[in-house]
Amino acid sequence: MTMVFFPAILFPPGEDGLAGCVVPGPNINAGGASSEAALDDAVSVLTALIAEADAGGEDRPRPLTVEAVQREIDDLGGVLVWLPAISPRAAA
């Protein structure tokens, strides 16, 4: 197993009370009633995508560079965070 990390954008809870997390590389949009819930949701989706790719012998989703994610933050707002995911396959 391998631990992989993806840069992502966390949007703290807004006026509606919901938080969001975007992972630009694999285009994950997750949300929840708190920042922690949004991060948990994003990690679950990311881990499932990686496991599915590994099980099918496909290429794993690849993270964008931190610089690319920072440009997205400059445009959209939010905070840079690192999302961990466990891959059953060794790093490529």
TORKOL-4160 file (C-alpha; in steps of 0.2 Angstrom, whole numbers, padded with zeros to 4 digits, m for minus):
92
<pt num="1" X="0000" Y="0000" Z="0000"/>
<pt num="2" X="0005" Y="0018" Z="m0003"/>
<pt num="3" X="0000" Y="0034" Z="0004"/>
<pt num="4" X="m0003" Y="0047" Z="m0009"/>
<pt num="5" X="m0007" Y="0066" Z="m0007"/>
<pt num="6" X="m0017" Y="0078" Z="m0018"/>
<pt num="7" X="m0018" Y="0097" Z="m0016"/>
<pt num="8" X="m0036" Y="0103" Z="m0015"/>
<pt num="9" X="m0046" Y="0118" Z="m0011"/>
<pt num="10" X="m0056" Y="0120" Z="0005"/>
<pt num="11" X="m0071" Y="0132" Z="0005"/>
<pt num="12" X="m0076" Y="0135" Z="0024"/>
<pt num="13" X="m0094" Y="0135" Z="0028"/>
<pt num="14" X="m0104" Y="0149" Z="0019"/>
<pt num="15" X="m0120" Y="0158" Z="0023"/>
<pt num="16" X="m0129" Y="0142" Z="0020"/>
<pt num="17" X="m0119" Y="0133" Z="0033"/>
<pt num="18" X="m0111" Y="0121" Z="0020"/>
<pt num="19" X="m0092" Y="0118" Z="0017"/>
<pt num="20" X="m0085" Y="0112" Z="0001"/>
<pt num="21" X="m0069" Y="0104" Z="m0005"/>
<pt num="22" X="m0063" Y="0104" Z="m0023"/>
<pt num="23" X="m0049" Y="0092" Z="m0030"/>
<pt num="24" X="m0045" Y="0100" Z="m0047"/>
<pt num="25" X="m0034" Y="0086" Z="m0054"/>
<pt num="26" X="m0048" Y="0072" Z="m0054"/>
<pt num="27" X="m0062" Y="0085" Z="m0053"/>
<pt num="28" X="m0069" Y="0080" Z="m0036"/>
<pt num="29" X="m0082" Y="0091" Z="m0029"/>
<pt num="30" X="m0087" Y="0086" Z="m0011"/>
<pt num="31" X="m0097" Y="0095" Z="0002"/>
<pt num="32" X="m0103" Y="0094" Z="0020"/>
<pt num="33" X="m0111" Y="0102" Z="0035"/>
<pt num="34" X="m0093" Y="0107" Z="0041"/>
<pt num="35" X="m0076" Y="0109" Z="0034"/>
<pt num="36" X="m0071" Y="0092" Z="0042"/>
<pt num="37" X="m0086" Y="0083" Z="0034"/>
<pt num="38" X="m0081" Y="0091" Z="0017"/>
<pt num="39" X="m0064" Y="0085" Z="0019"/>
<pt num="40" X="m0069" Y="0067" Z="0024"/>
<pt num="41" X="m0081" Y="0066" Z="0009"/>
<pt num="42" X="m0067" Y="0072" Z="m0003"/>
<pt num="43" X="m0055" Y="0059" Z="0004"/>
<pt num="44" X="m0068" Y="0045" Z="0003"/>
<pt num="45" X="m0071" Y="0049" Z="m0016"/>
<pt num="46" X="m0052" Y="0051" Z="m0020"/>
<pt num="47" X="m0048" Y="0035" Z="m0011"/>
<pt num="48" X="m0062" Y="0026" Z="m0021"/>
<pt num="49" X="m0056" Y="0033" Z="m0037"/>
<pt num="50" X="m0038" Y="0027" Z="m0034"/>
<pt num="51" X="m0044" Y="0010" Z="m0028"/>
<pt num="52" X="m0055" Y="0008" Z="m0044"/>
<pt num="53" X="m0041" Y="0013" Z="m0055"/>
<pt num="54" X="m0029" Y="0001" Z="m0047"/>
<pt num="55" X="m0042" Y="m0014" Z="m0047"/>
<pt num="56" X="m0045" Y="m0011" Z="m0066"/>
<pt num="57" X="m0026" Y="m0009" Z="m0070"/>
<pt num="58" X="m0030" Y="0009" Z="m0076"/>
<pt num="59" X="m0019" Y="0024" Z="m0073"/>
<pt num="60" X="m0023" Y="0033" Z="m0057"/>
<pt num="61" X="m0029" Y="0050" Z="m0056"/>
<pt num="62" X="m0015" Y="0062" Z="m0055"/>
<pt num="63" X="m0014" Y="0078" Z="m0044"/>
<pt num="64" X="m0012" Y="0095" Z="m0051"/>
<pt num="65" X="0004" Y="0104" Z="m0046"/>
<pt num="66" X="0003" Y="0115" Z="m0031"/>
<pt num="67" X="0006" Y="0130" Z="m0042"/>
<pt num="68" X="m0009" Y="0126" Z="m0053"/>
<pt num="69" X="m0020" Y="0123" Z="m0038"/>
<pt num="70" X="m0014" Y="0140" Z="m0031"/>
<pt num="71" X="m0020" Y="0149" Z="m0047"/>
<pt num="72" X="m0037" Y="0141" Z="m0045"/>
<pt num="73" X="m0037" Y="0148" Z="m0027"/>
<pt num="74" X="m0032" Y="0165" Z="m0033"/>
<pt num="75" X="m0047" Y="0164" Z="m0045"/>
<pt num="76" X="m0060" Y="0156" Z="m0034"/>
<pt num="77" X="m0054" Y="0159" Z="m0016"/>
<pt num="78" X="m0053" Y="0145" Z="m0003"/>
<pt num="79" X="m0038" Y="0138" Z="0006"/>
<pt num="80" X="m0025" Y="0125" Z="0000"/>
<pt num="81" X="m0026" Y="0108" Z="0009"/>
<pt num="82" X="m0018" Y="0092" Z="0006"/>
<pt num="83" X="m0029" Y="0076" Z="0005"/>
<pt num="84" X="m0022" Y="0059" Z="0009"/>
<pt num="85" X="m0028" Y="0043" Z="0001"/>
<pt num="86" X="m0022" Y="0025" Z="0003"/>
<pt num="87" X="m0018" Y="0016" Z="m0013"/>
<pt num="88" X="m0017" Y="m0003" Z="m0013"/>
<pt num="89" X="m0004" Y="m0003" Z="m0027"/>
<pt num="90" X="0014" Y="0003" Z="m0025"/>
<pt num="91" X="0018" Y="0020" Z="m0032"/>
<pt num="92" X="0021" Y="0021" Z="m0050"/>
